[in-house]
Amino acid sequence: MLEINVKNETSRLRAVVLGTAQSSGPIPEVEDCYDPKSIEHVIAGTYPEEHDMMLEMEAVAKVFEKYDVTVFRPEVIKDCNQIFSRDIAFVIEDKIIRANILPNREEEVKAIKYIWDQVRKEDRIILPEACHVEGGDVMPWNDYIFIGTYSGEDYPDIITARTNMDAVIAIQELFPNKIVKSFELRKSNTDAKNNALHLDCCFQPIGKDKAIIHKNGFLVEREYEWLVDFFGKENIFEITKDEMYQMNSNVFSISENVIISEKNFTRLNSWLREQGFTVEEVPYAEIGKQEGLLRCSTMPLFRD
């Protein structure tokens, strides 16, 4: 049996699923892309090469090895982008919840079946079909579960809207003892600088009581202000529109003191060090071209 336990974003990590860039397939056509940033790079001829992405992911695997974290990888599916393991499932407390993701990504879910099958049957949750949810929108934070969502009438037409209110309600029902707090995110199919693909693309808690945040990622100002009040202004690192575009909020915590971050995030990384964090810098800019970064490509299974 595989023991799973995740109560927040920053407790000491013991086991994680890290995606894979192996056999990630040819450069997609524009119409096959799921987000505006990938489209931008396909058009510009700067879409990332498999070899470069594999090197970036191995750099992360080495950091996990250094901190003695057990790493699971998805089974490799030929010509399939399997980098973003956070999208396909997520753990809250001792439950693993399968994400209901874009239908053409079903294959990715099968690739972690061997992990899913090791979890106690009663702790494997498949939500009703009407509940759309991806792990990048879901953040357990002790007594809270923060969830990014979009409830605009144009939801069906927005490919970047991944989590709906049906899922928010279902998760609240699954965890009645938690306070589920949802946040409306700014979405765009065409403009990557005005699109928060997931909650972790514009916000993430770090350490014990700090957070990285980008105001414009939130559609409702008072929801953004609630988070600022919750963490306290002095504990918040505000990122610019360009830093959000580069995915500065999508770092990943190994513990309350150790954070994996992209090596080009100079402003963020020096702030983190000033706050007393150990920053493990890795190259991840090529993967970042697909509008996902470190949190998106990791799915924690066990934190102390």
Salt bridges, closest charged atoms under 4 A:
GLU3 OE2 - ARG120 NH1 3.40
GLU9 OE1 - ARG295 NE 2.84
GLU58 OE2 - ARG73 NH1 3.54
ASP79 OD2 - LYS78 NZ 3.43
ASP87 OD2 - ARG105 NH1 2.87
ASP87 OD1 - HIS198 NE2 3.90
GLU93 OE2 - LYS178 NZ 3.28
ASP94 OD1 - LYS95 NZ 3.43
GLU106 OE1 - ARG98 NH2 3.93
GLU107 OE2 - LYS110 NZ 3.05
GLU108 OE2 - ARG105 NE 2.69
ASP117 OD2 - LYS113 NZ 2.61
ASP123 OD1 - LYS95 NZ 2.89
ASP123 OD2 - ARG120 NE 3.15
GLU134 OE1 - ARG162 NH1 3.10
GLU134 OE1 - HIS198 NE2 2.67
ASP200 OD2 - ARG295 NH1 2.76
ASP209 OD1 - LYS210 NZ 3.40
GLU221 OE2 - LYS215 NZ 3.27
ASP242 OD1 - LYS193 NZ 3.24
GLU243 OE2 - ARG267 NE 2.76
GLU256 OE1 - LYS208 NZ 2.93
GLU280 OE2 - LYS66 NZ 2.75
GLU281 OE2 - ARG273 NH1 3.11
GLU286 OE1 - LYS289 NZ 3.05
ASP304 OD2 - ARG14 NE 2.80
